[in-house]
């Protein structure tokens, strides 16, 4: 998955151009959102064709994907961006390129730090949301609420496909952090399936917004020749916080917050007065703190002048889209993005 996503995110800017980039990145988020239907379809297929049939269908879908990719003719300028070295470098040197590039650009490094903090706090919630629901409801309610949460991801993906986000993409990141933090706090107020049916989709709605804005900023502000190595470094930094979040979530819930929020726990007379005591209320308190921390991340990011002006960095991605292979062939990426390229007027210096 890591190899696949980094290659995809590095290739898309060269195929679609800067003007369509946010919309196509939104479409890529839709491909994640449609996965909410997979468990329901799988359960039905399991009853009809059995496990072997499900595996055969899964493999067939992979064949379709590989054949589609094999038949797609890509411009060489997309697969070998200008300025890329023809001589292969060592793995160690390639890793150093990504780290050095981010280290020399504080705004991009700050963006990665915010993304990593969001992943950590989201990881805590993702690990504990099912135990939270099961503390007051049964498995059938859990399934319905997980589907409701996934629908927020799907709707958010569709919105990003149409909207493209605000003109200044960092404002979209602030918005996503605030909505996500508020929705996480809502999980804690009381043990209610209806409350989580609203809060969970709101949290997952922010994922396509944050992912699209962060990825688009990196794709436009990073030199195409090193984009793949930088995206790999970003993914390494941003996702390295997830294992720690998953490990910490269980320990905090079982060893600290659940005992503290028991009827005779040491937080029963304070936090217990706000959100209640008993089974699951310790996990609810973690959600409350998790949301507050996410709002703090949003405030710190907004207060950082370097990060606040990240949209003002010069774009490294050119305005033009490379010509497709084969004269006179229709531009498939333009049809995918849903609009045709606009004519570009140029002055004597070659600027827009």
N, C-alpha and C positions, 0 to 999 in steps of 0.2 A: 504493500500500500504506500509506503514511504517513497520507494523508487518511482512508482506510478504517479503520485501526486506532484512530486518535485518536477518530473519531466513535463507533466501537463501544464503546471503553473509557469514553467520557463518557456514553453513553446507557444502558448496562447497569445501573448502580446505581439509576437512577430507575425502571427496569422491574421489577427483582426484589427490591429492598429489601435492607437490611443483613444480615439473618440468612442469606439464601441466596447472598450475593455470592461467597464463596470457592468454593462448589460450582459456580456458573455460570462463574466465571473458570477453574476447572479444566476445565469442558466446552469453553471456548474454546481451551484448550491442546490438547485432543484434536483440534480441527480442524487444528492445526499438525502433530500427530503422525501423522495419517493420510496425510500427504504422503509418508511413506516408501514407500508402495505405488505412488506415481505413476510413477516411472521404470520399474518392472516392467510396469505396465499399459500405459504408453506404448510400450514396446518391442514388446509383443504386438500392440497395435492398429496400430502402424506396419506390421507384416508383413501384417495382415489388411485394413485399409482405407486404408493409405497416409497420407502426410503431410497431404493435403487432408482426408481423413476425420478425422484427429486434430484438426485445427484446427476443423472443423465441430462435433465433439463438445465441444471446449473452449468454443466460442462458445455452444452450446446450454446448457451448464452455467451460463454467465453469464446467459442469458435466464431460466433457472429461478430463479436468485438474485434477479434484479431483479423478476420477477413476484411472488415470495414477499414481498419487501420492500414492494412496491406494495400488496399485499393485506393487509398487517399494519396494523391500526389502533392507533395509539399515543396515549396520553394527552397532552394538551397540556402537562401538568405535567412530562412527561419530555423533550419537545422544547424547551420553554421553561421552564427551572427558575426557581423563585421567586428574585427578586432580580436576575435578568438584565435588563440594560438593553435597552429596546425600540429605542433609537436606535443605529444601527450606528456603531462607532468606527473609527478609522483602523487600518490594519495595524500601524503603529508603536506605537500606543497599546495594542493587544491584546498585542503581544509584550512590552511593558513590564509589563503586568499579571501575566503568568506569572513573569517574572523577579523582580518586586517581591514577589509572594506567597511564593515560595520563599526569597528573601533575608530575609524577616521571620520565617521559621520554620526555625531551624537544624537541627532534627531531620529535617525533610523534605529540606532541602538536603544533609544528611549521607547520607540514604538514596540520593539521586540520585548523589552522589559514589561511593558504594559500587557502585551499579549500573553507573556508567560505568567504574570500575576493573575490574569483572568483565567487562564487554563487551570492554575492551581486551585483557585476558589471554586471554579465550576466543577473540577474533579471531586472536591469534597462533597458538593451537593449531589453530583451524579452517583457517588458511591452510597449515599445515605437516603436518597429519596424513596427507594423501595421499602427499606425498613421503616421509614417514617409513615408511609401509607399503611403498611401491614400492622402498625401498632394500634390502628383504630378501624381497619377495614379488612375484608377478605380478599382472596386472590382474584375473584371476578372484578371487584372494584379496582384492584391494582391494574389489571389488564386494560380496563376502560380508561383509567387515568393516564397510563403510559401511552395509549393511542392518542388521547387528547393532547398530551405533551408533544408527541411527534407531529401532530397536525400543526402546531405552532411553528415547528421547523419548516414544514412544507409551505405554509402560508408566507413565512418570512422570505423563503427562497423566491416565491412568485413575486412578492413585492419588490425585491431587489432586481429582478429581471425587468420589471416595468419602470421602476423609479430611478435606478442607477445611483441613488444616494444623494446627499447634499453636495453643493458645489465644492465646499471645503470638506474633504473626506475625514479630516480629524474630528469635525463636528459630529459626523455619523458615529465615530468611535465613542465620543463622549456620550452621545444619546444612548447607544447600546449598553454602555456600562451603567448608566443611571437606571434605565429600564430593568436591566438584569438584576442589579442590586436591590431595587425596590421589590421586584417579584420574588426574589429569594427571601426577603424579610416577610412577605405575605404568607409564605409556607408555615411560618412559626406561630401565627396569631392564635389559631385554635385547631383542634383535630377535626377538620371538615373536608369531605371529599369535594364538595362544591367549591370551596376556597382553592384547593389545589387544582381543580379543573380549570380555574382561571389563571392561577399563578404559574403553573408548569408550562403551559403554552407560551406565556409571556416571556419566560426565561429562554426557552428554545427559539422563540422568534428573534431574539437578539443575535443568535449564532450566525445566521447568514449575513446580517448587517455588519457585524464585526469582522467576519472572515472576508467578506467582499471588500470592505474598506481597507483593511490591512494588506491584503494580497494586492489590490490595485495600486495602493501607494508604493509598495515595494517594486511592483512590475514597472511602474513609470519612473521611479526615482533611482533605480539601479541600472548601471550600464548593462546592455544586453549580453555583452561578451562574458560577464561573470555572474549573470543572473542565476543560473543553475546552482553554482557553488554558494552564492549568498542565500538563496532560498533553502538550500540544504542546511546551512548553518542556522538560519532562522528557525527552521522546524526543529532542529536539535535543541536549541536553547528554549524555545517556547513549550515544547512537549516534555522536556526533562523534568518539569515540575509535577507532571501527572502521577508517576509512580509514588512520589512522596505524599501526594494528596491522598491516594488510595490507601497507602499504609497508615497514614495518620488518622484517617477518618474513623476507622474501626476502633483504634485505641482511644481516641477522644470520646467517642460515643459510649463504649462499654466501660471504660476505666475512670472517666472523669465526669462527663455531663449527665449520663443517665443516673448514676448514683447521686449526683448533686441535686437532681430534679425529682428524686423520689419524694414521697410525702414527708419523710423525716430527713431529707437531704439538706445540705448546708446552704443551698440556694432556694429552697422551697419558700422561705419567707420573703424573698426579694424578687428574683426573676419569676418564681412560681406564682406570685401574685399577678404578674403581667400575662403569662401565657399558660398557666396551669401546671399541675404536677402529675406524676404518674408515668406509665410506660409511654415512651416515645417523646416525652417533653424535653428530655435532654438533647435528643437529635434536633428537635424543633429549635432549641436554643442555639445549637450550632448553625442552623440556617439563619437565625437572626444575626449572629455575629458575622457570618459569611456575607450576608447582604450589606451589612454596615461596612465591612472591609472593602467590598467592591465599590461602594460609594466613595470611600476614602481614596481608592485607586483613581477613580474618575476625578476627584478634586485635585489630587497631586498632579495628575496628567494635565489638567486644565491650568494649573498654576505654573507649570514648567514652560518658560517662554520658547525654549528651543523646540520642544515637541509641538507647542501650539502653532508654530509657523512652519511645520513640516511640509504643508502644501505649497509653500513659497520656494522650496528647493527647486533648482532647475530640473526639468524633465529630461531623462536620458532616453526615453522611448520616442522615436520620431513620429511626427503626425501622419506620415504616409503609411499606407499598407503595401507590402511587397506585391508585385504583380504575380498572379497565379501562373503556374506552369501551363504553357500552351496558349498561343495567341488566339483571342476570340472566344475563350472559354468563359462561361458565366462564373461570377465570383460567389462561390458557395458560402463563404463566411459572411458575405453581405446579406444573403438570404436568411442565414441562420440568425443574424443579429436583428433582422427585421427592418433595416433601412439601408439606403444606398449612400455611397460616399458623396460628400459635398465637394464642389470645386474649391480648390485652394488658390488664393491669390498670393503672389510672391512679390517682394520688392527686390531691389538690385542686390541686396546682401544675402538673399536666399531665405530670409525669415518669413514667418507667416504674415 
